[in-house]
């Protein structure tokens, strides 16, 4: 069966090319702009919040609603680990990633009785153009430091019939960068 991947950027394309499933599935790559950092949380404006948090979160909600309305059995939302660890100059993006993860848990609780699983995959920040020299590296992870970690395998598994007992979870797939 086909997997609908929503979102833009290189990560979404990698997932479109590589993820296949035996169930009707949707993968939502959060539209998080890592190239747009802020120098200080104190300088964050309403316009910044709207652009970097509110509009992308509305797109995540719409994509999850669409996945539900088109009878997807597996829904996977992909976020950067920056939300889990925080990141200097990336507060709005971290808040967006965490809000998406909480939405995953809420949707999983609401739709689980219908056999729908909803999970998140947290990946390396570079997939979202987040500069770890600004946000701060979390750990020494050799494969991650040279961008060799691919989320295709874990996303494919979460979209499969075999992952039917996993829901409301965040799977970290970053080569040990965040632990």
Buried (B, 14 or more C-beta within 10 A) or exposed (E): EEBBBBBEBEBBEBBBEBBEBEBBBBBBBBBBBBEBBBEEEEEBEEEBBEBBBBEBBEBBBEBBEBBBEEEBBBBBBBBBBBBBBBBBBBBBBBBBBBBBBEBBBEBBEEBEEEEBBBBBBBBBBBBBBBBBEBBEBBEEBEBBBEEEBBBBEBBBBBBBEEBEEBBBBBBBBBBBBBE
